[in-house]
């Protein structure tokens, strides 16, 4: 397991409904059909899709090696990788898949037939976008539908739809090219925030498989042939090598951190010897950055499990921070800080390249709740900064409701927005917007080869805390 796997900062707890009643597990004949080679893998992918789309679960929770979805955990490692690949592909391409499927059926399946719909979606993902034998994808989907008591009557329908999809694959892909990755509500909101062109470019960037970015300690090197140098001290890994096998891992010379997420710390300037609080700190990328730059870091997070990962990361990198397990809506520190970095809970839509489940387990109502929470956390954090000190508010959301619009409507008289200057972010000056605030979008950072371009969506604003 990668100890630095990125996680979604989200206020919603993992939802774990009764799996056999709600997750689409097959009926009385399903135990036998599970023995068909490849069937268990496809069923796991379809049932995890059901969890995400219909029950708003997190993919990270479903594929957790200890507490994940029970069907996923039964699979051999190789089959787990295939199930995860099918699920990721379906989530990334779901809008396009649903559009194409509608062209292939002569009658719409019942909306309540969720198992049938998700079997069709995952089979279509394999046929259209994966290097999987089309006949296997069709036959396994038809068998799954036929042998489930709830969907037996749709076996012929499934066969006709998927065989038509296979036959007309090239034409259907051509006609659906350019279809947005975003669900309708998200497309409209991003279009309102950034315009049609930028939203389309974001959609195209999110469809690309992301590579890992590594951030190095000052003065340390990251030596690996298949890497691209990034602005600052980072490099992008081009291969699929296991991070634990890369040079410098055991020595703690670097950690995994997307280049966009690495920028808020730079906005604090020289932190040597300063008392800095890193709020919502786990899994620790910014904490390690601050400690490596010489700050006296207090890392605060509500999650005991995530703080364990932060401790492991600090131990490997041989860096030091004071760790506090606390809810920052009620936490009362016993001192003031020279600077506070608040990486607030948010919709995490900036991480869609890595977490496409967010497309389908997030709602507009979530944004209203999260924006209110963010305002509260900014007000709290401002109280913990010494007069004249710095507060950086950051998050990994694409929405202006959690970023630019929130900052422009803050009513905190002791906070003064401190403009970010181009000289502070060399080679990333284009991430400074018209408000002199940091805004990264997924299609930013053009590299060669082009498919290795992109970065996480991220937002950061800097304030001076006045008397």
Secondary structure, DSSP 8 states (H G I E B T S, - for coil): --TT------SS------HHHHS----TTHHHHTTSTTHHHHHHHHHHHHHHHHH---HHHHT-TTTS-HHHHHS-HHHHHHHHHHHHHHHHHHHHHHHHHHHH-SS---TT-HHHHHHHHHHHHHHHHSSS-HHHHHHHHHHHHHTSTTTGGGHHHHHHHHHHHHHTHHHHHHHTTT--SS-HHHHHHHHHHH-HHHHHHHHHHHTS----EEEE-TT-----SSEEE-STTEEEE-S---GGGSTTTTTT-EEE--TTTTHHHHTT---TT-EEEEET-TT-HHHHHHHHTT-EEEEEES-HHHHHHHHHHHHHHT---EEEE--TTT---SS-EEEEEEE-----GGGTTT-TTHHHH--HHHHHHHHHHHHHHHHHHHTTEEEEEEEEEEE----GGGTHHHHHT---TTEEE----GGGSTT-GGGB-TTS-EEE-TT-S--SSGGG-----EEEEEEEE--
